[in-house]
Structures are given as C-alpha cells and as structure tokens.
Amino acid sequence: MLARRRQEVILDRVRAEGSVRVSDLVEHLGVSDMTVRRDIAELSRQGLVDRVHGGATSSQRRSSEEPGFAAKSSMQRTEKQAIGRLAASLVQPGAAVAISAGTTTVEVARALVDVADLTVVTNSPPVAEILYDPSRRDRTVVLSGGIRTPSDALVGPVAVRSLESLHVDHLFLGVHGISLRAGLTTPNLVEGDTDRALITAAESVVVVADSTKWGVVGLATIATLDEIDVLVTDSGLDPVARQVLAEYAGEVLYAPSEETL
C-alpha cells in the first residue's frame, strides 16, 4: 500500500474514532511500527492530526466538543490503567472518596475494588457499577442524581444539591483538558458546575489525567492549577508541562509505563 493511501486510512480512522493507536494501525495496515509513525508524523506536519504518545488524535477538537464515553475509552488505555492503579494507592481502608465521571476515573474505581471499608460518592454510573457489590457490607456507594451527558456523567442542579452537604477525604477528578491559561477544563458547562461541587466536598483533590490532556482547553474552567493537591499522569508529559505543573500543583506523580513495570 502506498504512503498516501496509508495516510488516508489513518486519517479516516482518526476522524471516525477521535484517536488511533500505533499498535492497532500496525496490525490493520500490515506495516512496521516505524512506517506508521512516519505516516502520523507527516499527517501531523500537515496539521491533520495531533501526535500523542502511542498514536494520534484529531487536531480539530472544539472547546465545546464532548467525545462519548465509548470513544474516549479507546484512547491511551494502558496509560489510564497505570494512572488508575497509582492513584488508588493513595487510598487507605476506611476512607471516604469521591470519584468524578471519566474513563480514567473508571480505572481508579477498578483499582479500588479490593480496598476495604470504603464509602464512595460518584456522579458516574460506570464507576458505581464497578464498585457496587451487595455482598460487600464494608462498602457504601452513593450515586448522585442528575442529567446524563455523552461522557456518562450525571450533572446539573440535582447532582450539585446532592453533593453540597457531603465531605470526603479524596476526590479523584477526571478532566477534558489541562493548561496554564485555562486550568482544568470541561467541554460541558453544566458538568463544570458539578465538578466544582465535588471539589468543594473534598479535603484533597487528586486529578487523574494522561499526558495528552496537556494543552487541551475545554469550554468551561473547573479549577485553576494551584487547586490541584495531587496530579497523577503518565511519563509522556513533555518537559515544559512538567515544569509548569511542578510549580503550580501540590504534587505530581508519574505512573510507570509498561516498559518500566
């Protein structure tokens, strides 16, 4: 297959799915890892895709664009799993935690399954589904009400009111984007209000976000960088972002890649 045709296939996949992994393209196209990376580099040079660690994402994201939960679940899966495990290690038995909606926070929930005596507050039906187990008498799961968004979050006045009187030890917060100018952002105005209610309820705010979120700006700001107590991300974060976050966030933890496990 000629390079031009390969690049057309890659671009079609990115436009349809929002992102694509190098490993999936190697299998689909039947070419080497290096060939796929050269094709992605060329598409990036033309401004058609954004290069990210392990693949490519659409370069035409709008600040109000809200990818669906299924689409986001396919992006940076390995990184999100590592981030989830590291973030969950911050939780001690007997804690009360809040978990916002998102595909990375789902990985936090999966990593918390074996932690004893937890109280979990969430506006994410998938998180509640993972952690609710009627046989676990030591675990309480509280699911907020609200209107369901494309990213599978329960948001709005009902969700905010249900969170206003609660107090938790840790909030695990997923975000659409992180930048120095805009802070933590979401493409959904109403979800921003709900996330701020979660922040107010938490003693410690733990943001879980893979490195591709850096530089992405959504429509609404949730919080500024100096409101982050702990950021858990992956080792793909670039040096400039590391320097900025080291200055503003309370603590930054880097989840190990597969190669270092």
Disulfide bonds with the S-S distance in Angstrom:
none
